[in-house]
């Protein structure tokens, strides 16, 4: 599977007025992994994000905060099942999000 960020197979979706999501890969029966690109506008606060599955986040641009720490571009984060964080970005950011075992239900 390959996907170019500018030619994602699924169109952009507004998660809310401050976050845009571009799905690069949907899960299937044989490969449940999901990959998406999220763009946070400056000042975005998502609220509580509780995980039942593993989530991997790569900060591509800007600064991403999990509610505790601020992570600059180039950072790779892994949220394990059962973890809780509070996604936000004071400056705005672009993150690549991977759910290797499929998305939260």
C-alpha positions in Angstrom: 0.0 0.0 0.0 1.2 3.5 -0.8 -0.4 6.9 -0.6 0.9 10.3 -1.6 -0.2 13.0 0.9 -1.5 15.3 -1.9 -3.5 12.5 -3.6 -5.1 10.7 -0.6 -7.8 8.2 -1.7 -10.4 9.7 0.6 -11.4 13.4 0.7 -10.9 15.8 3.6 -13.3 15.7 6.5 -13.9 18.3 9.1 -13.6 16.7 12.6 -14.8 20.0 14.0 -14.3 23.7 13.0 -10.5 23.5 14.0 -9.4 20.0 12.8 -9.3 18.6 9.3 -8.8 14.9 8.7 -7.6 13.2 5.5 -7.8 9.4 5.6 -4.9 7.9 3.7 -5.8 4.3 4.4 -9.0 2.6 5.6 -8.9 -0.6 7.5 -10.0 -3.9 5.8 -10.8 -7.4 7.0 -7.3 -8.5 6.1 -5.5 -5.4 7.2 -7.3 -3.4 9.9 -4.7 -0.6 10.1 -5.9 3.0 9.6 -3.7 5.9 8.6 -4.8 9.5 8.6 -3.4 13.0 8.4 -4.8 15.6 10.8 -4.4 19.3 10.6 -5.0 21.3 13.8 -5.6 25.1 13.5 -3.8 27.3 16.0 -5.5 27.2 19.4 -7.2 23.8 18.8 -8.3 21.8 21.9 -9.8 18.4 21.1 -10.8 17.4 24.7 -10.4 13.9 26.2 -9.2 11.2 23.8 -9.4 7.7 25.5 -7.9 4.8 23.5 -8.9 1.1 23.4 -6.3 0.5 20.7 -2.7 1.5 20.1 -2.3 4.9 18.3 1.0 6.1 16.8 1.4 9.9 16.1 4.2 11.5 14.1 4.3 15.3 14.4 5.0 16.5 10.9 4.7 20.3 11.3 4.2 22.7 14.2 3.8 21.7 17.8 1.4 19.0 19.1 0.4 18.7 22.8 -1.0 15.7 24.5 -2.3 17.9 27.4 0.9 17.3 29.4 3.8 17.9 27.1 4.3 19.9 23.9 5.9 17.9 21.1 7.7 19.6 18.2 7.8 18.4 14.6 9.8 15.2 14.2 8.4 13.6 17.4 7.0 10.1 17.3 4.5 9.2 20.0 2.7 6.0 20.9 -0.5 5.9 23.0 -1.1 2.4 24.3 -4.6 0.9 24.9 -6.2 2.3 28.0 -4.3 5.6 27.7 -5.9 9.0 27.8 -4.6 12.3 26.4 -6.0 15.7 25.5 -4.9 16.6 22.0 -4.3 20.3 21.3 -2.1 22.7 19.6 -1.5 26.4 20.5 0.5 27.1 17.4 -1.2 24.7 15.0 0.2 21.4 13.7 0.0 18.6 11.2 0.2 15.0 12.5 0.2 11.6 10.9 -1.9 9.2 12.9 -1.6 5.4 12.6 -3.9 2.8 14.2 -1.9 -0.4 13.4 -4.6 -2.7 14.8 -7.6 -0.7 13.6 -9.4 2.3 14.8 -11.2 2.8 18.2 -14.7 1.7 18.1 
